[in-house]
Amino acid sequence: HIFVCGSYRTGSDSQGVCSKKDSLQLLQYMERELSDRGLADVLVSSTGCLKVCDRGPAMVIYPENWWYGRFESEADIDNILDALEDGRPADAYLLA
């Protein structure tokens, strides 16, 4: 399961870094790309704020517990999904 930060805060609209850096548009690209790759068993959901705004946009891949940040393009998503298909983290985007 991939959780992509949508910058939602309790009782409010999205307002954080992830939303401003188009995380939800990248989520839509990710869903299409997963389908094109035949990875129908991978779910994608938007989340509230993941509280790593200084490193956003951000996402978490569960159950692996891989936290990613600073992915800002479709090419970045492709790199992350390539690594996921290989069963390894995409080190360039991992948050420490």
C-alpha positions as CSV (number, residue, x, y, z in Angstrom):
1,H,0.0,0.0,0.0
2,I,1.3,3.4,-0.9
3,F,0.2,6.4,1.1
4,V,0.8,9.8,-0.5
5,C,0.7,12.9,1.6
6,G,-2.2,15.2,0.6
7,S,-1.3,17.8,3.3
8,Y,-4.7,17.6,4.9
9,R,-5.0,18.8,8.4
10,T,-7.8,18.2,10.9
11,G,-10.8,20.3,10.0
12,S,-9.1,22.0,7.1
13,D,-8.3,21.8,3.4
14,S,-4.9,20.7,2.1
15,Q,-2.4,23.5,2.8
16,G,1.1,22.1,3.2
17,V,4.2,21.6,1.1
18,C,3.1,18.3,-0.4
19,S,-0.1,19.6,-1.9
20,K,1.7,22.7,-3.1
21,K,4.2,20.5,-4.9
22,D,1.4,18.6,-6.7
23,S,1.5,15.4,-4.7
24,L,-2.0,14.5,-5.6
25,Q,-1.4,14.9,-9.3
26,L,1.6,12.6,-8.9
27,L,-0.6,10.2,-7.1
28,Q,-2.9,10.1,-10.2
29,Y,0.1,9.4,-12.4
30,M,1.2,6.7,-10.0
31,E,-2.2,5.0,-10.2
32,R,-2.0,5.0,-14.0
33,E,1.5,3.7,-14.0
34,L,0.8,0.9,-11.6
35,S,-2.1,-0.2,-13.8
36,D,0.1,0.0,-16.9
37,R,2.8,-2.1,-15.2
38,G,0.2,-4.7,-14.1
39,L,0.7,-4.0,-10.4
40,A,-3.0,-4.3,-9.6
41,D,-2.3,-5.6,-6.1
42,V,-0.6,-2.3,-5.1
43,L,-3.1,0.2,-3.5
44,V,-2.5,4.0,-3.5
45,S,-4.3,6.3,-1.1
46,S,-3.9,10.0,-0.1
47,T,-3.3,10.8,3.5
48,G,-3.4,13.6,5.9
49,C,-0.2,15.4,6.7
50,L,2.7,13.0,7.3
51,K,4.6,15.7,9.2
52,V,7.7,15.8,7.1
53,C,6.8,19.0,5.3
54,D,10.5,20.1,5.1
55,R,11.1,17.1,2.9
56,G,7.9,17.0,0.8
57,P,6.2,15.8,-1.1
58,A,6.2,12.6,0.9
59,M,4.9,9.1,0.8
60,V,5.1,5.9,2.7
61,I,5.2,2.3,1.3
62,Y,3.6,-0.1,3.7
63,P,4.4,-2.7,5.1
64,E,8.0,-2.1,4.0
65,N,8.0,1.2,6.0
66,W,9.9,3.0,3.2
67,W,9.4,6.7,3.7
68,Y,10.1,8.8,0.6
69,G,10.4,12.5,0.0
70,R,11.5,15.1,-2.5
71,F,9.9,13.3,-5.5
72,E,8.7,16.0,-7.8
73,S,8.2,14.6,-11.2
74,E,6.8,11.6,-13.1
75,A,10.4,10.5,-13.7
76,D,10.9,10.3,-9.9
77,I,7.7,8.2,-9.6
78,D,9.0,5.9,-12.3
79,N,12.3,5.5,-10.4
80,I,10.4,4.6,-7.2
81,L,8.1,2.2,-9.0
82,D,11.1,0.5,-10.7
83,A,12.7,-0.1,-7.3
84,L,9.4,-1.4,-5.9
85,E,9.1,-3.9,-8.8
86,D,12.6,-5.0,-7.9
87,G,11.7,-5.4,-4.2
88,R,14.1,-2.8,-3.0
89,P,13.8,0.8,-1.8
90,A,14.6,3.7,-4.1
91,D,17.6,5.0,-2.1
92,A,17.7,8.4,-3.7
93,Y,14.3,9.4,-2.2
94,L,14.5,7.6,1.2
95,L,14.0,9.8,4.2
96,A,16.3,9.1,7.1
